[in-house]
Amino acid sequence: MSWKSILQRQQEWSRDDSTLFRLSVDEATELYENAPLHELTFAANLRRQQIFPDGVVTYLVDRNINYTNVCTINCQFCSFYRPPGHDETYTQSYEEISQRVTELEEIGGSRILMQGGVNPSLEFEWYESLINHLVKNHPTIDLDCFSPIEIEGIAEVANLSIREVLTRLCNAGMSGLPGGGAEMLVDEIRNDISPKKGSPDNWLNVMQTAQSLGMTTSATNVFGFGETLRNRVQHMDRIRELQDSSLLNYDNGFTSFIAWPVQLESNTFGKRNRGQNKYVLGAGPTEYIRHIAISRLFFDNIDNIQASWPTMGLGVAQMALLAGANDAGSTMMEENVVSASGTTKLSASEIELQNTIIRAGFIPSKRDSKYNHLPTIIDESSDREYPSPIPSQVS
């Protein structure tokens, strides 16, 4: 089927009949490869309007905490990690982590996203006690902590099952599991860029276990490793399959899909492919916008598609809101992992995110990690700085 026929059929989509219009991997690949960008983004924006007709775009006030940079996985695209014994390794104390959470509370934040490396020197009790400490001292903050590969590492050191680790952390007060470490859920790509990280099935198994326990989870995607466009769609398909299963069996699944291009400036993968980075690897703004549009049309079972400003900048993230995304991400306050590979903007204020949303013609709404809307105070004074009227995307 041609891209034009596929998009025409997608215009008949409705929430009640979404499964009848589900894109196959072949159809989504055809759109990715051949559909003109303006046609593709128009269809994706229409889909977003059907799901979110009120013109609201959400954002989160949170903080990233990278509690340790010790890691044994050695992903080629990671510039953040340091192997055990390196002079630049660190592991933050409970007090240091708690101070960072206090700073988040002072600006009205609601969530920390805490990830680090696979650190074999930390016993399971260290993690369990940390969660207990944070819950006791910061009871209003949602704790989304430790990516699937970290959970696997913790389980291996502690000689526990994945379910035992997640159950005990959940009982201690951990509310969610970040989606980090998915990258590309395609065997041949994953084996090349991070062979020690385990198969795609490992990542999916940890997430499914977390979902079965009622935890908050998100799905991520890093692309631009030289994979095919079909590989990118295959990654989305693995996530969509798990979402179908988890919603059916646990009434709980991924809250959102978050994608960004790999950063290649200062890591082994970038150096290995020097000279090709700008032409074959990575992804520029146009390709990123295309990826967002495809994900909006492909995921009929994940409502929230996030725009990634840390890698693409606020301007491109703003354009992503017109290509199917409905969430502007988070303030972050602090970011050390992606920035180590070449990004320069490490945080955004709440006012910056609000302005980004407003200037795209949408209504900003603060949310929590479960995408519940929170009371939102909009700073109206900044509108005076703009020379033109604010457009409206509300239909």
Order of alpha helices (4+ residues) and beta strands (2+ residues): alpha-alpha-alpha-beta-beta-alpha-beta-alpha-beta-alpha-alpha-beta-alpha-alpha-beta-alpha-beta-alpha-alpha-beta-alpha-alpha-beta-alpha-beta
